[in-house]
Amino acid sequence: MKKFIEEFKTFALRGNMLEMAVGIIIGGAFSDIVKSLTDNFINPILNFVTGAATYDLSDIAGFASAFISALVNFFIMAFILFCLLKGINKLMSIGKKEEEKEEKATVKLCPFCRSEIAIEATRCPHCTSEQPEAEE
């Protein structure tokens, strides 16, 4: 069971899986904005122009408030997803930082012949040139 959970965690927290999930959620929230724009602006304008309906000021205010509500919902959803992914990325990088600290450079390039040499070397074994002091 433990191996199954580890495999699922690896699958679910893979970068492209998270990106796909975020894309689907943001796409759904954005479709609400498009639907609100159509229902609250485009259709009323077409109805008014064709004479199918007349609107008073309270109707127009209702259309605008519904559209603003859809925009606010979209931004709240995007902010929650941003915070959630930021937290997941922070958790995923906890173990990686320790590994990166241990991996120090062991080789450098000779500025004269561009060969890889040991970082502590004072002379290049390939072109025998003296190496400049390492900058700390």
Secondary structure as UniProt FT lines:
FT   HELIX           2..12
FT   HELIX           15..37
FT   HELIX           38..42
FT   HELIX           43..50
FT   HELIX           57..102
FT   STRAND          107..109
FT   TURN            111..113
FT   STRAND          116..118
FT   TURN            119..120
FT   TURN            125..127
//
